[in-house]
């Protein structure tokens, strides 16, 4: 997802980690976005946020991230992980609250 600046990214990621929605978030500053919005081509500085979570937490992310995000229509995309280092994937699963844990 993109955010307007690093500070917003930090607040958003910290909340999602504290709530157990995601295990980790990386904030990459210095992004320039050019996009069409309400009929005009816009250009803005943004930061990129990459979130790590398990598949069963995706519905919670898709609900919670827009609630926290300042944009009217936030970019929240889910990209699949084809494979990963086993111990890292184990840590990821342990660091998020799965649907099973909430019931």
N, CA, C and O atoms as a GROMACS GRO file, in nm:
protein
  412
    1UNK      N    1   0.084  -0.117   0.000
    1UNK     CA    2   0.000   0.000   0.000
    1UNK      C    3   0.089   0.123   0.000
    1UNK      O    4   0.206   0.117   0.040
    2UNK      N    5   0.033   0.234  -0.045
    2UNK     CA    6   0.104   0.360  -0.037
    2UNK      C    7   0.040   0.445   0.072
    2UNK      O    8  -0.078   0.430   0.104
    3UNK      N    9   0.122   0.534   0.128
    3UNK     CA   10   0.076   0.627   0.231
    3UNK      C   11   0.134   0.765   0.199
    3UNK      O   12   0.232   0.774   0.125
    4UNK      N   13   0.075   0.871   0.253
    4UNK     CA   14   0.122   1.004   0.218
    4UNK      C   15   0.263   1.037   0.266
    4UNK      O   16   0.333   1.118   0.205
    5UNK      N   17   0.305   0.973   0.376
    5UNK     CA   18   0.441   0.999   0.427
    5UNK      C   19   0.481   0.889   0.526
    5UNK      O   20   0.400   0.804   0.564
    6UNK      N   21   0.607   0.894   0.566
    6UNK     CA   22   0.662   0.791   0.655
    6UNK      C   23   0.590   0.790   0.789
    6UNK      O   24   0.566   0.683   0.845
    7UNK      N   25   0.557   0.907   0.843
    7UNK     CA   26   0.491   0.913   0.973
    7UNK      C   27   0.356   0.841   0.971
    7UNK      O   28   0.325   0.765   1.063
    8UNK      N   29   0.278   0.863   0.868
    8UNK     CA   30   0.149   0.793   0.856
    8UNK      C   31   0.176   0.643   0.843
    8UNK      O   32   0.106   0.562   0.904
    9UNK      N   33   0.275   0.606   0.763
    9UNK     CA   34   0.310   0.465   0.747
    9UNK      C   35   0.347   0.401   0.879
    9UNK      O   36   0.305   0.289   0.908
   10UNK      N   37   0.426   0.471   0.959
   10UNK     CA   38   0.467   0.416   1.089
   10UNK      C   39   0.348   0.395   1.181
   10UNK      O   40   0.338   0.292   1.246
   11UNK      N   41   0.257   0.492   1.186
   11UNK     CA   42   0.138   0.476   1.272
   11UNK      C   43   0.053   0.359   1.225
   11UNK      O   44   0.006   0.279   1.306
   12UNK      N   45   0.033   0.350   1.095
   12UNK     CA   46  -0.051   0.245   1.039
   12UNK      C   47   0.011   0.107   1.063
   12UNK      O   48  -0.057   0.016   1.109
   13UNK      N   49   0.139   0.093   1.032
   13UNK     CA   50   0.206  -0.036   1.051
   13UNK      C   51   0.210  -0.075   1.198
   13UNK      O   52   0.183  -0.190   1.232
   14UNK      N   53   0.244   0.019   1.285
   14UNK     CA   54   0.251  -0.012   1.429
   14UNK      C   55   0.116  -0.064   1.478
   14UNK      O   56   0.111  -0.162   1.552
   15UNK      N   57   0.007   0.000   1.439
   15UNK     CA   58  -0.125  -0.044   1.481
   15UNK      C   59  -0.155  -0.184   1.430
   15UNK      O   60  -0.204  -0.269   1.505
   16UNK      N   61  -0.126  -0.209   1.303
   16UNK     CA   62  -0.154  -0.342   1.246
   16UNK      C   63  -0.069  -0.450   1.312
   16UNK      O   64  -0.117  -0.562   1.330
   17UNK      N   65   0.056  -0.418   1.347
   17UNK     CA   66   0.141  -0.516   1.418
   17UNK      C   67   0.089  -0.537   1.560
   17UNK      O   68   0.076  -0.651   1.605
   18UNK      N   69   0.058  -0.429   1.630
   18UNK     CA   70   0.009  -0.441   1.767
   18UNK      C   71  -0.121  -0.520   1.773
   18UNK      O   72  -0.144  -0.594   1.869
   19UNK      N   73  -0.207  -0.505   1.671
   19UNK     CA   74  -0.334  -0.578   1.668
   19UNK      C   75  -0.319  -0.720   1.617
   19UNK      O   76  -0.416  -0.796   1.616
   20UNK      N   77  -0.199  -0.758   1.574
   20UNK     CA   78  -0.177  -0.894   1.525
   20UNK      C   79  -0.229  -0.920   1.385
   20UNK      O   80  -0.238  -1.035   1.343
   21UNK      N   81  -0.263  -0.814   1.312
   21UNK     CA   82  -0.311  -0.831   1.175
   21UNK      C   83  -0.195  -0.869   1.084
   21UNK      O   84  -0.209  -0.955   0.997
   22UNK      N   85  -0.080  -0.805   1.105
   22UNK     CA   86   0.041  -0.834   1.026
   22UNK      C   87   0.155  -0.865   1.120
   22UNK      O   88   0.154  -0.825   1.236
   23UNK      N   89   0.254  -0.937   1.069
   23UNK     CA   90   0.372  -0.968   1.148
   23UNK      C   91   0.476  -0.857   1.140
   23UNK      O   92   0.550  -0.833   1.235
   24UNK      N   93   0.480  -0.790   1.026
   24UNK     CA   94   0.586  -0.694   0.999
   24UNK      C   95   0.542  -0.600   0.889
   24UNK      O   96   0.459  -0.635   0.805
   25UNK      N   97   0.596  -0.481   0.891
   25UNK     CA   98   0.574  -0.387   0.782
   25UNK      C   99   0.701  -0.311   0.751
   25UNK      O  100   0.772  -0.267   0.842
   26UNK      N  101   0.732  -0.296   0.625
   26UNK     CA  102   0.846  -0.217   0.580
   26UNK      C  103   0.794  -0.087   0.520
   26UNK      O  104   0.698  -0.088   0.445
   27UNK      N  105   0.859   0.023   0.554
   27UNK     CA  106   0.820   0.153   0.503
   27UNK      C  107   0.935   0.205   0.417
   27UNK      O  108   1.046   0.224   0.465
   28UNK      N  109   0.905   0.227   0.290
   28UNK     CA  110   1.006   0.270   0.194
   28UNK      C  111   0.974   0.414   0.153
   28UNK      O  112   0.876   0.438   0.083
   29UNK      N  113   1.056   0.511   0.197
   29UNK     CA  114   1.028   0.650   0.162
   29UNK      C  115   1.075   0.682   0.019
   29UNK      O  116   1.143   0.602  -0.046
   30UNK      N  117   1.037   0.800  -0.027
   30UNK     CA  118   1.090   0.850  -0.152
   30UNK      C  119   1.018   0.805  -0.277
   30UNK      O  120   1.076   0.807  -0.386
   31UNK      N  121   0.895   0.764  -0.265
   31UNK     CA  122   0.817   0.718  -0.380
   31UNK      C  123   0.748   0.837  -0.445
   31UNK      O  124   0.697   0.925  -0.376
   32UNK      N  125   0.747   0.839  -0.578
   32UNK     CA  126   0.669   0.938  -0.652
   32UNK      C  127   0.558   0.864  -0.724
   32UNK      O  128   0.585   0.771  -0.800
   33UNK      N  129   0.435   0.906  -0.702
   33UNK     CA  130   0.321   0.841  -0.766
   33UNK      C  131   0.256   0.938  -0.863
   33UNK      O  132   0.230   1.054  -0.830
   34UNK      N  133   0.229   0.890  -0.981
   34UNK     CA  134   0.156   0.965  -1.082
   34UNK      C  135   0.032   0.882  -1.114
   34UNK      O  136   0.043   0.765  -1.150
   35UNK      N  137  -0.085   0.943  -1.101
   35UNK     CA  138  -0.209   0.866  -1.111
   35UNK      C  139  -0.323   0.957  -1.157
   35UNK      O  140  -0.314   1.080  -1.151
   36UNK      N  141  -0.429   0.895  -1.202
   36UNK     CA  142  -0.549   0.969  -1.241
   36UNK      C  143  -0.645   0.967  -1.123
   36UNK      O  144  -0.673   0.860  -1.067
   37UNK      N  145  -0.695   1.084  -1.085
   37UNK     CA  146  -0.790   1.093  -0.974
   37UNK      C  147  -0.893   1.201  -1.007
   37UNK      O  148  -0.858   1.317  -1.029
   38UNK      N  149  -1.018   1.160  -1.010
   38UNK     CA  150  -1.131   1.251  -1.036
   38UNK      C  151  -1.109   1.332  -1.163
   38UNK      O  152  -1.133   1.453  -1.167
   39UNK      N  153  -1.062   1.263  -1.268
   39UNK     CA  154  -1.048   1.323  -1.400
   39UNK      C  155  -0.920   1.399  -1.426
   39UNK      O  156  -0.900   1.447  -1.537
   40UNK      N  157  -0.834   1.411  -1.328
   40UNK     CA  158  -0.708   1.484  -1.345
   40UNK      C  159  -0.590   1.391  -1.320
   40UNK      O  160  -0.600   1.297  -1.241
   41UNK      N  161  -0.479   1.418  -1.386
   41UNK     CA  162  -0.356   1.344  -1.360
   41UNK      C  163  -0.283   1.416  -1.246
   41UNK      O  164  -0.255   1.536  -1.254
   42UNK      N  165  -0.254   1.341  -1.142
   42UNK     CA  166  -0.193   1.395  -1.020
   42UNK      C  167  -0.052   1.340  -1.004
   42UNK      O  168  -0.018   1.235  -1.059
   43UNK      N  169   0.030   1.410  -0.928
   43UNK     CA  170   0.166   1.366  -0.892
   43UNK      C  171   0.188   1.398  -0.746
   43UNK      O  172   0.172   1.513  -0.704
   44UNK      N  173   0.225   1.298  -0.667
   44UNK     CA  174   0.246   1.317  -0.524
   44UNK      C  175   0.364   1.236  -0.474
   44UNK      O  176   0.396   1.129  -0.527
   45UNK      N  177   0.429   1.289  -0.372
   45UNK     CA  178   0.530   1.212  -0.299
   45UNK      C  179   0.455   1.122  -0.202
   45UNK      O  180   0.360   1.164  -0.137
   46UNK      N  181   0.499   0.998  -0.192
   46UNK     CA  182   0.438   0.902  -0.101
   46UNK      C  183   0.546   0.812  -0.044
   46UNK      O  184   0.664   0.823  -0.080
   47UNK      N  185   0.507   0.724   0.043
   47UNK     CA  186   0.593   0.616   0.092
   47UNK      C  187   0.522   0.485   0.060
   47UNK      O  188   0.399   0.479   0.056
   48UNK      N  189   0.600   0.382   0.039
   48UNK     CA  190   0.547   0.249   0.010
   48UNK      C  191   0.552   0.166   0.138
   48UNK      O  192   0.653   0.164   0.208
   49UNK      N  193   0.443   0.098   0.168
   49UNK     CA  194   0.438   0.009   0.284
   49UNK      C  195   0.418  -0.134   0.234
   49UNK      O  196   0.324  -0.162   0.159
   50UNK      N  197   0.507  -0.221   0.275
   50UNK     CA  198   0.497  -0.364   0.241
   50UNK      C  199   0.466  -0.437   0.371
   50UNK      O  200   0.542  -0.428   0.467
   51UNK      N  201   0.356  -0.507   0.372
   51UNK     CA  202   0.310  -0.576   0.492
   51UNK      C  203   0.324  -0.727   0.475
   51UNK      O  204   0.300  -0.780   0.367
   52UNK      N  205   0.362  -0.795   0.581
   52UNK     CA  206   0.375  -0.941   0.579
   52UNK      C  207   0.270  -1.002   0.671
   52UNK      O  208   0.260  -0.966   0.789
   53UNK      N  209   0.193  -1.094   0.616
   53UNK     CA  210   0.088  -1.159   0.693
   53UNK      C  211   0.054  -1.292   0.629
   53UNK      O  212   0.093  -1.321   0.516
   54UNK      N  213  -0.018  -1.372   0.703
   54UNK     CA  214  -0.061  -1.502   0.652
   54UNK      C  215  -0.193  -1.484   0.576
   54UNK      O  216  -0.266  -1.388   0.598
   55UNK      N  217  -0.220  -1.578   0.488
   55UNK     CA  218  -0.339  -1.569   0.403
   55UNK      C  219  -0.468  -1.558   0.483
   55UNK      O  220  -0.560  -1.486   0.443
   56UNK      N  221  -0.476  -1.628   0.596
   56UNK     CA  222  -0.601  -1.622   0.671
   56UNK      C  223  -0.625  -1.487   0.739
   56UNK      O  224  -0.734  -1.461   0.788
   57UNK      N  225  -0.522  -1.400   0.742
   57UNK     CA  226  -0.537  -1.266   0.798
   57UNK      C  227  -0.574  -1.161   0.693
   57UNK      O  228  -0.600  -1.046   0.727
   58UNK      N  229  -0.577  -1.200   0.566
   58UNK     CA  230  -0.606  -1.105   0.458
   58UNK      C  231  -0.742  -1.036   0.475
   58UNK      O  232  -0.750  -0.915   0.460
   59UNK      N  233  -0.850  -1.109   0.506
   59UNK     CA  234  -0.978  -1.038   0.524
   59UNK      C  235  -0.971  -0.931   0.632
   59UNK      O  236  -1.030  -0.824   0.617
   60UNK      N  237  -0.901  -0.958   0.741
   60UNK     CA  238  -0.886  -0.858   0.848
   60UNK      C  239  -0.807  -0.737   0.798
   60UNK      O  240  -0.841  -0.623   0.831
   61UNK      N  241  -0.702  -0.762   0.719
   61UNK     CA  242  -0.624  -0.651   0.663
   61UNK      C  243  -0.711  -0.566   0.570
   61UNK      O  244  -0.707  -0.443   0.576
   62UNK      N  245  -0.788  -0.632   0.485
   62UNK     CA  246  -0.870  -0.559   0.388
   62UNK      C  247  -0.981  -0.478   0.455
   62UNK      O  248  -1.034  -0.384   0.396
   63UNK      N  249  -1.016  -0.514   0.577
   63UNK     CA  250  -1.113  -0.437   0.655
   63UNK      C  251  -1.043  -0.328   0.736
   63UNK      O  252  -1.084  -0.212   0.736
   64UNK      N  253  -0.937  -0.367   0.806
   64UNK     CA  254  -0.874  -0.276   0.903
   64UNK      C  255  -0.789  -0.167   0.838
   64UNK      O  256  -0.796  -0.052   0.881
   65UNK      N  257  -0.712  -0.199   0.736
   65UNK     CA  258  -0.623  -0.099   0.675
   65UNK      C  259  -0.701   0.023   0.624
   65UNK      O  260  -0.660   0.135   0.652
   66UNK      N  261  -0.811   0.005   0.550
   66UNK     CA  262  -0.886   0.124   0.506
   66UNK      C  263  -0.944   0.206   0.622
   66UNK      O  264  -0.961   0.328   0.610
   67UNK      N  265  -0.975   0.140   0.734
   67UNK     CA  266  -1.025   0.213   0.851
   67UNK      C  267  -0.918   0.307   0.907
   67UNK      O  268  -0.949   0.415   0.956
   68UNK      N  269  -0.792   0.264   0.901
   68UNK     CA  270  -0.681   0.340   0.957
   68UNK      C  271  -0.622   0.441   0.859
   68UNK      O  272  -0.558   0.537   0.900
   69UNK      N  273  -0.644   0.420   0.732
   69UNK     CA  274  -0.577   0.495   0.626
   69UNK      C  275  -0.643   0.631   0.602
   69UNK      O  276  -0.766   0.641   0.605
   70UNK      N  277  -0.563   0.736   0.579
   70UNK     CA  278  -0.622   0.868   0.556
   70UNK      C  279  -0.680   0.891   0.417
   70UNK      O  280  -0.757   0.985   0.398
   71UNK      N  281  -0.644   0.807   0.319
   71UNK     CA  282  -0.693   0.829   0.183
   71UNK      C  283  -0.839   0.787   0.170
   71UNK      O  284  -0.885   0.696   0.238
   72UNK      N  285  -0.911   0.854   0.082
   72UNK     CA  286  -1.049   0.819   0.052
   72UNK      C  287  -1.057   0.680  -0.009
   72UNK      O  288  -1.147   0.602   0.023
   73UNK      N  289  -0.964   0.648  -0.098
   73UNK     CA  290  -0.956   0.516  -0.162
   73UNK      C  291  -0.812   0.466  -0.150
   73UNK      O  292  -0.733   0.484  -0.242
   74UNK      N  293  -0.777   0.403  -0.038
   74UNK     CA  294  -0.639   0.357  -0.021
   74UNK      C  295  -0.606   0.237  -0.111
   74UNK      O  296  -0.691   0.153  -0.140
   75UNK      N  297  -0.482   0.234  -0.153
   75UNK     CA  298  -0.430   0.119  -0.228
   75UNK      C  299  -0.397   0.009  -0.128
   75UNK      O  300  -0.304   0.023  -0.048
   76UNK      N  301  -0.471  -0.099  -0.132
   76UNK     CA  302  -0.441  -0.215  -0.049
   76UNK      C  303  -0.448  -0.335  -0.143
   76UNK      O  304  -0.556  -0.379  -0.181
   77UNK      N  305  -0.332  -0.386  -0.180
   77UNK     CA  306  -0.324  -0.499  -0.272
   77UNK      C  307  -0.262  -0.617  -0.202
   77UNK      O  308  -0.173  -0.601  -0.118
   78UNK      N  309  -0.307  -0.736  -0.235
   78UNK     CA  310  -0.253  -0.858  -0.178
   78UNK      C  311  -0.186  -0.936  -0.290
   78UNK      O  312  -0.250  -0.972  -0.390
   79UNK      N  313  -0.058  -0.962  -0.274
   79UNK     CA  314   0.020  -1.037  -0.372
   79UNK      C  315   0.059  -1.171  -0.312
   79UNK      O  316   0.100  -1.176  -0.196
   80UNK      N  317   0.047  -1.279  -0.386
   80UNK     CA  318   0.077  -1.411  -0.330
   80UNK      C  319   0.227  -1.434  -0.314
   80UNK      O  320   0.309  -1.383  -0.390
   81UNK      N  321   0.260  -1.513  -0.214
   81UNK     CA  322   0.397  -1.561  -0.195
   81UNK      C  323   0.400  -1.703  -0.250
   81UNK      O  324   0.326  -1.789  -0.203
   82UNK      N  325   0.485  -1.726  -0.347
   82UNK     CA  326   0.495  -1.858  -0.410
   82UNK      C  327   0.570  -1.955  -0.320
   82UNK      O  328   0.533  -2.072  -0.309
   83UNK      N  329   0.675  -1.907  -0.257
   83UNK     CA  330   0.756  -1.990  -0.168
   83UNK      C  331   0.831  -1.898  -0.073
   83UNK      O  332   0.839  -1.777  -0.096
   84UNK      N  333   0.886  -1.953   0.032
   84UNK     CA  334   0.963  -1.875   0.127
   84UNK      C  335   1.046  -1.963   0.216
   84UNK      O  336   1.027  -2.084   0.223
   85UNK      N  337   1.140  -1.901   0.285
   85UNK     CA  338   1.228  -1.970   0.380
   85UNK      C  339   1.140  -2.021   0.495
   85UNK      O  340   1.073  -1.943   0.562
   86UNK      N  341   1.142  -2.150   0.518
   86UNK     CA  342   1.055  -2.215   0.616
   86UNK      C  343   1.052  -2.148   0.752
   86UNK      O  344   0.943  -2.117   0.802
   87UNK      N  345   1.168  -2.124   0.815
   87UNK     CA  346   1.167  -2.059   0.946
   87UNK      C  347   1.103  -1.919   0.944
   87UNK      O  348   1.038  -1.880   1.040
   88UNK      N  349   1.122  -1.845   0.836
   88UNK     CA  350   1.060  -1.714   0.826
   88UNK      C  351   0.908  -1.727   0.817
   88UNK      O  352   0.835  -1.653   0.882
   89UNK      N  353   0.860  -1.822   0.736
   89UNK     CA  354   0.716  -1.843   0.724
   89UNK      C  355   0.656  -1.888   0.857
   89UNK      O  356   0.544  -1.851   0.890
   90UNK      N  357   0.731  -1.970   0.933
   90UNK     CA  358   0.685  -2.011   1.066
   90UNK      C  359   0.671  -1.890   1.158
   90UNK      O  360   0.572  -1.876   1.229
   91UNK      N  361   0.773  -1.802   1.156
   91UNK     CA  362   0.769  -1.681   1.239
   91UNK      C  363   0.650  -1.594   1.199
   91UNK      O  364   0.580  -1.539   1.284
   92UNK      N  365   0.627  -1.582   1.069
   92UNK     CA  366   0.515  -1.502   1.019
   92UNK      C  367   0.383  -1.555   1.075
   92UNK      O  368   0.300  -1.477   1.122
   93UNK      N  369   0.365  -1.685   1.069
   93UNK     CA  370   0.242  -1.746   1.120
   93UNK      C  371   0.228  -1.725   1.271
   93UNK      O  372   0.119  -1.698   1.320
   94UNK      N  373   0.338  -1.736   1.343
   94UNK     CA  374   0.334  -1.720   1.489
   94UNK      C  375   0.311  -1.575   1.530
   94UNK      O  376   0.261  -1.550   1.640
   95UNK      N  377   0.346  -1.481   1.444
   95UNK     CA  378   0.340  -1.340   1.480
   95UNK      C  379   0.208  -1.272   1.445
   95UNK      O  380   0.188  -1.155   1.477
   96UNK      N  381   0.120  -1.343   1.380
   96UNK     CA  382  -0.010  -1.288   1.346
   96UNK      C  383  -0.119  -1.368   1.417
   96UNK      O  384  -0.102  -1.487   1.445
   97UNK      N  385  -0.228  -1.302   1.446
   97UNK     CA  386  -0.341  -1.369   1.510
   97UNK      C  387  -0.427  -1.428   1.400
   97UNK      O  388  -0.490  -1.356   1.323
   98UNK      N  389  -0.429  -1.557   1.394
   98UNK     CA  390  -0.505  -1.622   1.287
   98UNK      C  391  -0.654  -1.621   1.321
   98UNK      O  392  -0.694  -1.596   1.434
   99UNK      N  393  -0.733  -1.649   1.222
   99UNK     CA  394  -0.878  -1.658   1.240
   99UNK      C  395  -0.909  -1.763   1.346
   99UNK      O  396  -0.998  -1.744   1.429
  100UNK      N  397  -0.836  -1.872   1.344
  100UNK     CA  398  -0.858  -1.980   1.442
  100UNK      C  399  -0.836  -1.932   1.585
  100UNK      O  400  -0.906  -1.974   1.676
  101UNK      N  401  -0.736  -1.841   1.606
  101UNK     CA  402  -0.705  -1.793   1.740
  101UNK      C  403  -0.812  -1.699   1.794
  101UNK      O  404  -0.825  -1.684   1.915
  102UNK      N  405  -0.888  -1.634   1.705
  102UNK     CA  406  -0.987  -1.536   1.748
  102UNK      C  407  -1.119  -1.601   1.787
  102UNK      O  408  -1.199  -1.539   1.857
  103UNK      N  409  -1.142  -1.722   1.745
  103UNK     CA  410  -1.271  -1.787   1.772
  103UNK      C  411  -1.276  -1.848   1.911
  103UNK      O  412  -1.378  -1.906   1.949
   0.00000   0.00000   0.00000
